[in-house]
């Protein structure tokens, strides 16, 4: 049978495709920009016929029809590997649960531990060889479709093809049903406003980056500030190896500073696992032969990162305690984002020859309820707060007040260094609390 005929035989409407879902099934929606739209809407219409359908997704950037249709959560139970702002709001209403993971293990979780009754994912149109490209969402997509009993793809002509890499497509023969969707626009994350504190932090980090370095940037205003600072610097021959491809890399590349030619592995190629950002970023990625997508168990493997000389990793957090425990995903019991690959990159950057791992945060924030200025560097983390990076893996912390290298330091050295990069108005109280915790010596420096 020709590819054309096989393709035609597998085409169905979204309403027809979702009839395969049964009560009690585990349905997987892929991740971020790989999640379906028409299929989600069609599944929501079956609400009254179904009960206890469990759905996995993550970093959802558009409304979920299955959640909107079932506010009592009797028919559909949505769960996320990593919260977006939308999923955070759903969680606050009891409509979304978090799935704890270290990101590099996600494909292994599917292959070794999880059931997938139906996989639904958004893909590019089929090429002449029968392949549907995963576009912006490699991540664990191949592992998901390998494990799924039934695979449904939703074709979106607006998704660009990512040419190079590994495990970045699915063949027609692996697919049960094809839905030619309505080609919705791809959701965007436009770079936000950068604060003066973030500019100071970015300058401190940029000064630590050598020519020829390979960089990893997390999501948010701070990494974008670092990217802007790098683009305006005198640095040369930079490369990237990152889980999430964001606008900052495009900005650095357009400034002529991104060549990837100094990398020890994937030389000449920028490597990512999933992508989200502006429309300009999406067009930059389209058919760009200098960019490749790989599964997350490759991109986020510290053993892989350790092979890259001068690998610089830069990520955000919410707060840090005086022991160096880093909280990046929750504030108390309120879940905000996810572990993601932060611990992966903290570990990998430190293993790299000449590499460094930075966790950045502004030293203070204003409490929205009280208007009070509060420190992000605290004696102890709030009860129920998830620890993203244990103190044993804390390396360089950065605020607008400086850099604190905690690697291999005693508890009293950590307390001293962390307090040094806190806001001066909190020094005395933090020292007092460090004394109560027994991690302050009489000979420690007074700020």
C-alpha positions as a printed Julia matrix, in Angstrom:
447×3 Matrix{Float64}:
   0.0    0.0    0.0
   1.31   3.47  -0.85
   1.95   6.04   1.89
  -0.74   8.22   0.35
  -3.34   5.46   0.56
  -2.33   4.42   4.08
  -2.57   8.05   5.19
  -6.04   8.35   3.66
  -7.2    5.16   5.37
  -6.22   6.5    8.79
  -7.88   9.91   8.54
 -10.87  10.38  10.84
 -12.62  13.31  12.46
 -11.65  14.32  15.99
 -15.09  13.17  17.21
 -14.55   9.77  15.64
 -10.99   9.4   16.96
 -11.83  10.0   20.63
 -14.43   7.2   20.61
 -11.55   4.84  21.44
 -11.25   6.38  24.93
 -12.95   4.31  27.64
 -13.86   5.06  31.26
 -10.84   4.48  33.5
  -8.3    5.03  30.71
  -5.02   6.86  31.04
  -4.82   9.37  28.18
  -1.6   11.21  27.4
  -1.64  14.7   25.87
   2.13  14.98  25.3
   3.75  18.2   26.63
   3.8   21.98  26.08
   3.27  22.83  22.38
   2.78  19.18  21.42
  -0.61  18.97  23.16
  -3.77  18.51  21.07
  -6.55  21.08  20.65
  -9.27  19.54  18.43
  -8.92  16.17  20.16
  -9.18  17.79  23.59
 -12.36  19.57  22.52
 -13.83  16.38  21.07
 -13.02  14.38  24.19
 -14.72  17.01  26.36
 -17.94  16.51  24.38
 -18.0   12.88  25.54
 -18.15  13.95  29.21
 -21.48  12.32  30.03
 -20.34   8.98  28.55
 -17.08   8.72  30.48
 -15.92   8.51  34.08
 -12.48   8.55  35.7
 -10.48   9.3   32.56
  -7.01  10.32  33.75
  -5.06  12.7   31.52
  -1.36  13.61  31.62
   0.04  16.79  30.11
   2.3   19.63  31.14
   3.16  23.29  30.57
  -0.26  23.78  28.98
  -0.42  27.19  27.3
  -4.04  27.12  26.12
  -7.31  26.3   27.91
  -8.2   22.65  28.46
 -11.66  21.75  27.21
 -11.81  18.6   29.34
 -11.26  20.67  32.49
 -13.66  23.46  31.52
 -16.36  20.9   30.73
 -16.01  19.09  34.06
 -15.47  21.53  36.96
 -16.56  18.82  39.44
 -13.79  16.52  38.14
 -16.06  13.5   38.01
 -15.32  12.55  34.4
 -11.81  13.85  33.65
  -8.81  14.1   35.98
  -6.04  16.29  34.54
  -2.44  15.94  35.79
   0.69  17.91  34.87
   4.39  17.13  34.73
   5.2   20.86  35.05
   2.82  23.72  35.8
   2.31  26.66  33.49
   0.5   29.74  34.82
  -2.76  28.23  33.61
  -2.15  24.92  35.38
  -1.18  26.77  38.57
  -4.59  28.45  38.52
  -6.29  25.11  37.92
  -4.35  23.58  40.82
  -5.5   26.39  43.12
  -9.08  25.34  42.26
  -8.38  21.64  42.79
  -8.53  20.89  39.05
  -4.93  19.82  38.38
  -2.44  17.61  40.2
   1.33  17.67  39.87
   3.38  14.62  38.84
   6.76  14.75  40.65
   9.77  13.9   38.52
  13.36  14.7   37.68
  12.98  15.58  34.02
  15.7   13.32  32.63
  13.77  10.33  34.03
  10.51  11.11  32.23
  11.04   8.75  29.23
  12.11   6.02  31.66
   8.94   6.52  33.71
   6.88   5.77  30.59
   8.95   2.84  29.4
   9.29   1.25  32.83
   6.39   2.28  35.05
   3.41   3.96  33.36
   0.39   2.8   31.38
  -0.81   4.77  28.35
  -4.11   3.63  26.9
  -4.41   6.45  24.36
  -1.78   8.97  23.26
  -2.93  12.18  21.55
  -0.35  14.6   20.22
   0.02  17.47  17.79
   2.49  17.01  14.92
   3.58  18.58  11.64
   2.18  17.37   8.31
   3.65  14.12   7.01
   6.79  14.32   4.89
   7.48  12.3    1.72
   8.91   9.42   3.78
   5.86   9.0    6.0
   7.25  10.83   9.04
   5.36  13.3   11.22
   7.78  15.62  13.02
   7.32  16.37  16.73
   8.36  19.98  16.03
   8.79  21.9   19.32
   8.19  18.95  21.63
  10.69  16.11  21.66
  10.92  15.65  25.44
   9.51  12.15  26.16
   7.19  11.99  23.14
   8.78   8.91  21.56
   8.57   7.01  24.84
   4.89   7.96  25.16
   3.92   6.67  21.71
   5.99   3.52  22.17
   4.03   2.69  25.32
   0.59   3.74  24.06
  -1.95   1.1   23.05
  -3.55   3.57  20.6
  -1.83   6.58  19.01
  -3.77   9.52  17.55
  -2.0   12.44  15.9
  -3.51  15.86  15.26
  -1.85  17.53  12.28
  -1.19  21.27  12.53
   0.24  22.96   9.44
   1.49  25.87  11.59
   3.98  23.69  13.45
   7.47  24.05  11.96
   9.68  21.08  11.26
  12.88  20.63  13.3
  15.27  18.88  10.95
  18.02  17.3   13.02
  18.31  15.28  16.2
  17.02  11.97  17.51
  13.6   10.5   18.37
  12.02  13.59  16.85
   9.27  12.04  14.7
   6.74   9.25  14.38
   6.19   7.15  11.25
   2.79   6.64   9.65
   3.0    2.92  10.42
   3.09   3.66  14.18
  -0.13   5.7   14.09
  -3.69   4.41  14.49
  -5.66   7.54  13.59
  -4.88  10.86  11.92
  -6.95  13.98  12.59
  -6.45  16.94  10.3
  -7.17  19.66  12.84
  -8.09  23.3   12.47
  -4.45  24.43  12.39
  -4.64  26.68  15.45
  -2.01  29.34  16.0
   0.86  28.27  18.23
   0.62  29.83  21.72
   3.39  32.3   22.5
   5.36  33.46  25.51
   6.62  36.96  24.79
   9.66  38.11  26.8
   8.57  39.96  29.91
   9.84  43.2   31.4
  13.25  42.91  33.04
  13.72  44.49  36.47
  16.77  46.5   37.53
  17.63  43.72  40.01
  17.55  41.13  37.23
  19.85  43.32  35.13
  22.36  43.39  38.0
  22.15  39.62  38.41
  22.56  39.1   34.67
  25.69  41.27  34.66
  27.23  39.25  37.5
  26.6   35.97  35.67
  27.69  37.25  32.25
  31.06  38.22  33.77
  31.56  34.54  34.7
  31.05  33.22  31.15
  34.17  32.64  29.01
  34.44  32.73  25.22
  33.48  29.39  23.7
  31.16  28.45  26.55
  28.01  26.39  26.06
  25.05  27.79  27.97
  21.72  26.58  29.35
  19.02  29.04  30.33
  15.81  28.32  32.19
  12.45  30.0   31.67
  11.54  33.5   32.86
  12.67  37.1   32.89
  16.01  36.42  34.54
  17.37  34.0   31.91
  16.17  36.38  29.19
  18.03  39.2   30.95
  21.19  37.08  30.9
  20.65  36.37  27.2
  20.29  40.07  26.45
  23.41  40.85  28.47
  25.37  38.18  26.58
  24.14  39.47  23.21
  25.45  42.93  24.1
  28.78  41.63  25.42
  32.12  40.89  23.73
  31.71  37.12  24.13
  32.32  34.93  21.08
  31.72  31.39  19.79
  29.02  30.43  22.28
  26.89  27.31  22.03
  23.73  26.01  23.64
  22.58  22.73  25.14
  19.23  23.22  26.86
  16.0   21.49  27.77
  13.91  24.54  26.83
  14.67  26.67  23.79
  13.72  30.29  24.55
  14.06  33.66  22.84
  17.38  34.47  24.51
  19.22  31.99  22.26
  17.8   33.6   19.15
  18.85  37.03  20.41
  22.39  35.8   21.05
  22.53  34.1   17.64
  21.32  37.21  15.79
  24.02  39.18  17.57
  26.56  36.87  15.87
  27.75  35.22  19.05
  26.23  31.74  18.73
  28.31  29.37  16.59
  28.27  26.11  18.63
  31.66  25.31  17.1
  33.52  25.03  20.41
  31.28  22.27  21.75
  32.87  18.89  22.49
  29.69  17.04  21.44
  27.02  17.98  18.88
  29.64  20.33  17.47
  28.16  23.06  15.31
  24.63  22.31  16.51
  22.48  23.87  19.19
  20.59  21.18  21.13
  17.17  21.43  22.8
  14.32  19.16  23.92
  11.27  21.44  23.83
  10.62  25.03  22.8
   8.26  27.87  23.72
   8.53  31.59  23.17
   7.66  34.28  20.65
   6.55  33.94  17.03
  10.0   35.23  16.03
  11.56  32.31  17.89
   9.29  29.83  16.13
  10.29  31.15  12.72
  13.97  31.06  13.7
  13.62  27.36  14.56
  11.78  26.44  11.33
  14.06  24.23   9.15
  17.13  25.72  10.89
  19.94  23.25  10.19
  21.97  24.57  13.11
  19.36  23.41  15.64
  18.55  19.83  16.67
  16.02  18.32  19.07
  16.79  15.34  21.29
  14.83  13.38  23.91
  15.12  14.67  27.44
  17.0   11.6   28.7
  19.87  12.72  26.43
  19.68  16.5   26.83
  19.32  16.41  30.62
  21.72  13.58  31.35
  24.52  14.93  33.61
  26.87  12.35  32.06
  26.28  13.99  28.67
  26.71  17.48  30.09
  29.97  16.46  31.75
  31.45  15.97  28.26
  30.89  19.66  27.4
  33.74  21.94  28.49
  32.79  25.3   30.02
  29.14  24.39  30.34
  27.34  27.23  32.13
  23.85  26.56  33.51
  21.55  29.36  34.7
  18.21  28.79  36.42
  15.75  30.57  38.73
  14.35  29.74  42.12
  11.73  31.04  44.56
  13.73  31.02  47.79
  16.76  29.51  49.55
  17.29  28.71  53.2
  20.48  29.29  55.19
  21.6   25.7   54.62
  21.52  26.19  50.84
  18.35  24.2   50.2
  16.76  25.56  47.02
  13.0   25.78  46.49
  12.07  26.4   42.86
   8.65  24.8   42.46
   6.41  25.47  45.45
   5.77  27.97  48.2
   4.55  25.88  51.1
   1.82  23.56  49.87
   1.02  25.8   46.88
   2.58  24.25  43.81
   3.88  26.81  41.3
   5.88  25.08  38.53
   7.87  21.84  38.79
  11.25  20.29  39.38
  11.82  20.13  35.65
  15.47  19.76  34.76
  16.92  22.16  37.3
  18.63  19.5   39.39
  19.85  17.85  36.18
  21.58  21.05  35.07
  22.88  21.99  38.51
  24.61  18.61  38.55
  25.75  18.63  34.92
  27.16  22.15  34.98
  29.26  21.37  38.02
  30.59  18.14  36.44
  31.71  20.0   33.32
  35.4   20.86  32.91
  35.41  24.61  33.53
  31.62  24.55  33.97
  29.51  26.4   36.54
  25.94  26.11  37.79
  24.11  29.26  38.83
  20.8   29.47  40.68
  19.59  33.05  40.5
  16.96  34.96  42.46
  16.2   38.53  43.43
  16.96  38.97  47.12
  13.5   40.3   47.99
   9.87  40.4   46.88
   6.83  42.42  47.84
   4.03  40.44  49.48
   0.96  41.1   47.32
  -1.41  40.81  50.28
   0.4   43.03  52.78
   2.67  45.18  50.6
   5.53  44.17  52.89
   9.08  43.68  51.59
  10.24  40.14  52.31
  13.51  38.25  51.86
  13.84  35.3   49.5
  16.81  34.13  51.57
  15.25  32.68  54.68
  16.32  30.81  57.83
  14.05  27.85  57.04
  11.75  27.0   54.16
   8.03  27.17  54.75
   6.34  23.94  55.88
   5.44  21.63  52.94
   7.74  23.5   50.53
   9.28  21.12  47.98
  13.08  21.14  47.94
  14.19  21.2   44.32
  17.95  21.14  44.89
  19.23  19.61  48.14
  21.92  21.46  50.04
  24.41  18.8   48.97
  23.95  19.94  45.35
  23.96  23.7   45.94
  26.72  25.42  44.0
  26.58  29.11  43.03
  23.69  31.28  44.23
  23.32  34.73  42.69
  21.31  37.78  43.77
  21.73  41.43  42.84
  24.1   41.64  45.83
  26.64  39.1   44.6
  27.54  35.45  44.07
  27.77  32.86  46.85
  29.73  29.71  46.01
  28.41  27.05  48.4
  30.07  23.95  46.93
  31.84  21.97  49.64
  31.23  24.65  52.29
  30.4   24.0   55.95
  27.05  24.99  57.38
  28.5   28.14  58.96
  30.26  29.13  55.73
  27.02  28.68  53.82
  25.08  30.82  56.27
  27.71  33.57  56.07
  27.84  33.56  52.27
  24.08  33.43  51.82
  23.54  36.31  54.23
  26.19  38.32  52.37
  24.06  38.21  49.2
  20.77  38.95  50.99
  19.25  42.42  51.14
  21.13  44.47  53.79
  17.94  45.28  55.69
  17.59  41.57  56.56
  21.18  40.88  57.64
  20.72  41.3   61.38
  17.61  39.12  61.57
  19.18  36.39  59.4
  22.3   36.35  61.6
  20.11  36.06  64.7
  18.26  33.11  63.15
  21.54  31.48  62.04
  22.72  31.67  65.67
  19.52  29.92  66.81
  20.1   27.2   64.22
  23.66  26.67  65.47
  25.24  27.55  62.11
  26.85  30.87  63.03
  30.31  31.19  64.6
  31.53  34.12  66.63
  34.28  34.58  64.06
  31.83  34.82  61.13
  31.94  38.07  59.17
  29.46  40.74  60.12
  27.99  42.4   57.04
